[in-house]
Amino acid sequence: MRKQRSFSPDFKRQVIEELLSGVSTPAQLARRHDISSGLLYHWKKQYARGGFGNEASKEAALEERVRHLEQMLGKAYLENEFLKKALQRTFELSRRNGSSLPTTETCSRASKGGAKS
């Protein structure tokens, strides 16, 4: 079994700066340094976030924030849809069983108020 290689942050920064400068293509860099293109793009994302001691770009920080907010929105949407379906099923079951669970009809009727004697 081959031992996992580790690359120094300086080496990663040098490779990514060469990529960003346009001197070499991603395929050329990957072949020259015997790394996968996926690893190269992973390093590129890390570089954009300031992962190699360089200054993080504001654009990368904003993109990360947008990605996080989109994830939160998607999660909230799925939870909302799940709860809608669960509530709808609960009302359908209560109508079929004649249950005393509140339904939308009983909740929407105006209350006459006061205690019954």
Long-range contacts (C-beta under 8 A, 24 or more apart in sequence): 9-51, 9-52, 9-53, 10-52, 12-43, 12-46, 12-47, 12-52, 13-47, 13-52, 13-53, 13-54, 15-40, 15-43, 16-40, 16-43, 16-44, 16-47, 16-52, 17-47, 19-44, 20-44, 20-47
